[in-house]
Amino acid sequence: MFSEGFDSRQKDCSPSPGTCPSRETAREASRVWHGTVEIRSHEPIAQETYRLRFFCPPIAEQMTPGQFVMVRLPGSVDPLFGRALALYELVRDPTGAPSGVQLVYRVVGRVTGMLAQRRPGDRLEVWGPLGNGFPADPVPHLVMVAGGIGFTPFLALGQEALGRRRYGRPPRPSPWAEKVSFCYGEPTAAFLAPLDEFRQAGIEVHICTEDGSRGHRGLVTELIEPIVAQAGLPCRIVCCGPEPMMAATAQIARRLGLPCLASLERPMSCGLGICFSCVVRVRDESGAWDYRRACAEGPIFDAHQILWDTEESG
């Protein structure tokens, strides 16, 4: 189904042959690698939350912050479909070249429940990179807002913004922000992921738990306005997590007159825009809306153009 372009003699990253499924998706699929990979490491990092690493230069060399891969259990028909997982960070060789992918996921269903049982040495079916990713447009202050497992795209994005890492082929411009603030909320402290990598990259971290067991007690969206005001810099807001949280973030950004991008998490079957199972309602300039595919036109959208489920469709 996807392009090859990788030496199949590498035993732990083996491509699958085939052709693009349709002319409509030919451009997207031409850069997508599909095959099986060997899990190099797999460990819990928080309650029901795991970090997984695999070696695959053809995907790693191309990926940019906000993009994702589809992960499927090879040979399985139940569950049949894969699961979309965002890039957390790349694995790099001693020269700094991208050689593998790190994913972080939370057990929320059958696919992730079965994935959590896999061990180093087991194989996974993957295809990617997929989606549009975050733009690397210059901005003085980048504010990243994450709810729950929505924190996963923001380590790579923050590192790129501050010039700590570069991503993509050819590498994207970096740095492109003077300051990066990260607002991260969980229901309770047990779900909080380790944040040392964020702090080491120079990202300013603000923690929130709903029960007050760590950091600010309340909702993560309550952190946005004070952080924006304190910095006193022109800023852009990016968010990822539960859709009600992202809708609230978009409302705050609109009230403050700030641009806001949302990384949508939608159930996906193919990740290539073929099945239309991940569509989202997006407004055009006239105010009318139409469906857009989160996997192909997204997952990153202008949050002000999304018709959130909390709104009337008109």
N, C-alpha and C positions, 0 to 999 in steps of 0.2 A: 504493500500500500504506500510505502514511503521511500524516500531516497536513501541510497546506501552511502557511499563516500567514506567508508572506514574499513581498514584492513581487518578482515574477519579472522586473521591469524591470532589476534589478541583474544585470548581464551575467555577473558572476563567481560568482554564488551563485543558481542557478536551481532551484526546487522541482519535484517530480514529482507530478502529481495522482493521486488514487485514494482508496480506502477501506480501513479496517482489515481485516485478513485473517480475524479471528474475534472473537466476543464475548469469548472468554477473554482475549485480549490487547488488548482495546479500550482499557482504562485506560492500559496502558503505551504503546501506540502513539499515543494522542491527543496526547502531548507530543513525539513523535519527528518530526523534520524529515528529509525525504529529497529528494535532488536531486544536481546536479553542482556542483562548485566548481572554481575555478582555483587552481592552485598558485602562491603568491606568492613563496616562497623554498624552497630545498631544498639542504642542504649536509651534507657529512660532518662529524661531530664526534668520532669515534673509529673504531677499526678496525671495519669492517662496520656502523657505526652512523650514522644520519642523523637530522637534524632537518628537519621539513617544516612549513610554515605555509600556511594558507588562510583566506580571508575568508568568514565565515558568521555573521552576528549571531544568527539564530534558534537555532543550536546554542550559540554562545558565551555568550549571555545566560543560558542555563539550566544550563550544566555546573557540576558540583561535583567536588572532588578525589576520585579513585577511579572516576569514571564513564569511559565509553569511547565511541568511535564505531566503526562498521563502515566499512571502506574497500574499495572495489572498483574495478578497472580498467574504465571504461565501455566497453560494446560487446564485451567479452571473454566467450567461452564456455569458454576454456581458459587459465587456471583460471576456473571458473564462479563460485565463492564468494568472498566478501570476507574481510577479515582484521580482527580486533578490535584496536584500538590505543587505549591509555589516554591521557587528557588529561595532557599534560606541563605546559603553561601556556597561558593565554589571550593573544591579541593584543588590545591595548586602543587605542582612539582617543585623540586629544589630551585629551579630557575624562576619560579613565579608564574609559569605558564599554566593555564587552566587544564586540569586533567580529570576532574570528577565533579560530582554534584552532592551537596548536602541538602537534605529535606528534613523538615520538622513537621510532625502531624500529631493530631489528637485522635484518640479512639472515640468515634461517634457512631459507628455502624458496623455492618458485617465486613466490608472490605478492609477498613482500618483495624478492626478487631483481629482479622486473620493476618494482616500485615504485621501486627505487633508480635505475632508468634514466630515470625521468620528470624533466622539466625545468620550471622556472618557465614558466607559460603553458599547460602541459598541464592537462587536466581529470581530476578524479576523481569517482567516484560515492561519496557518503557518506550515512549515516543515523545519527541520534543526537539528543540524548544518550541513552545506554543504561546500564542497571545501577543499583545502589543507591548507590554511593559510600560514602566513610567518614563516620561520624557526627561531628558537631562538638560532642561532649560534653566539658565541661571536665575537665581533668586537669593536675596540676602539671607532670609530666614526660612528654613523648611521645617514645618511642624507635622510630625507623623503621629497619627492617632490610631491606636490598635485596641480592639476588644477581643479578649480570648485568644484563640489560635490565629487571629488576624495579625499578630505581630510578625509572622514569618517573612513577609517580603522586606521588612524594614532594616534589617542589619545590612544587607547588601546595598540598599538604596542610600542609607546614611553614610556608609563607607565611601561610596562613589561620590556623593555630594561634597564630602569633606576632603576628597582627594586621597583617601587611604587605599582604595582599590580601583581598578578599572575593569570594565566588563564589555563584552561584545566583540565582534569581528567585522570591521576594524574596531579597536577600542574606542569607546565613547569619550567625549571630553570630560575631564575631571581635574580639579574640583569645579563645582558650579554653585556652591552655597557657602556663606560665611559662617553660619550657625545652623545646627540641627537640633531640634528638640523632639523627644520621643515621649508621648503620653501613652501609658500602657495600663489597661485595666483588666482585672480578673474578678470572679466572684469571691475567691478567697485565696490566701497566700499559697496554699498547697499547689495551685495551678500555675503560679508564676514561674516562667522560664528563667534560667540563669542569664544575667544581664552584663556580665563582665566584659564580653566582647563589644557590646554597645559602648560601654564607658571607655574602654581602651581605645576605641576609634575616635573618641572625642565627642560622642553624642551625649547630650544632656538628657538624663533619664528622669521621668516623673512617673511614679507608681501609684496606682489606685486600686483598692479592693472594695467590693460592695459591703463586706462585713467589717471593714476596718482592721483586719488582721495584719495588713502591711500598707504603709503609705497613706494617702488621702482616703478617707472613708466616703464612699459615694460612687457616682458614675464618672467614667473617664472623660465624658464630654464636659464635665464641670471644670476640668483643668485648662481647657483651651483658651478661654478669654483672658485669664490672668497671665498665662505664658506669653500670649501675643502682646498684651499691653506692656508687660515688663521688658520685653526685648526692644520694643520701640522701633522695629525694623519692618520694611515691606516683607510680606511673607506669603507663602503658599501652603495650603493644608492638604495633606494626603491622608486617606483613612482606609482601613480594612477591618472587617469583623462582622458581627451581626448586623443585618440590614437596618433594624430600627436605630442602632447606634450610628450608623453611617448617615441615615436620613437626618438625625438630630445634628450631626456634625455639619452636614450641608446647610442646615438652617442657620446654625451659628455663623458659618462662613459667609452666608448671604447677608446676614444682618451686619456683619463687620465689613462687608464689601470686599471679601477676599476670594481668590480663586480656590477651588477645592476639587481634588481628584479622588475617585473612589475605586478601589479594587474589589470587584464583585466575586463572591463565592457562590456559584450556581452548580447544581448537579449537571454533570456532563457525561455523555456516552462516548463521543469520538474525539473531542478536543480540536477538530479540524473545521468545524462549521458545516458539516454534512447533515447532521441529524436534527438540528434546530431544537434540541432539548434544553438549551441554556439561555433562551432568549430573554431580553430585558426591554422594557418600554423606555424609549429615549426620545426626548423632544427635539424638534428641529427649530430653526430660527423663527418660524411663524408661530410656534407654540403647539402645533400639531405633533403627534407622536407616532412612532413606528417601532417595530421590533428590531433589535440588534442582537447579534450573537455574542455572548460573553466570551466565548473561546476564540473568535476570529476578530471581530471589531473591538473586543475588550481583551482582558478583563478590566482594563483601566478606562474609565469613562469620566467625563466632566460631571461631577456630582450635581451640578445645578441643572443639568439637562435630563437627569434620570427622573422618571415618573415613579417615585417610591410607592410601595404598597399602602403607605399611610395617607396617600393623596388620592383624590378623585381623578379618574382617567379622562373625564370630560366626554 
